[in-house]
Amino acid sequence: MLEDGDSPAVLAQPAVASSVGQGSTFHPEPRAAKATRRARLALSDAQYALSRRYRRASDSTDDFVHGNPWKSIALAAVGGLIVGLLASR
């Protein structure tokens, strides 16, 4: 029987919201989980390498723009003109 304040929706909720860490110590980790962990680590390493390359390119671009402001404005204008011509076709 329902007690005060208990609704059927509350009673239908699982006792544990997450099953992480609740596995048996007698069952080793499956191969799929190991492969997933290796893939996650490889992607993390790739992300780190890409972020370092991006930072290096960003810093060198910033240095160029600060050192050569008029060249930067001319390059941006030419680039905008080319993109505008291509977009109008």
Secondary structure, DSSP 4 states (H G I P E B T S, - for coil): -PPTT--HHHHTS-S-S--TT-S-TTSPPPHHHHHHHHHHHHHHHHHHHHHHHHHHHHHHHHHHHHH-HHHHHHHHHHHHHHHHHHHH-
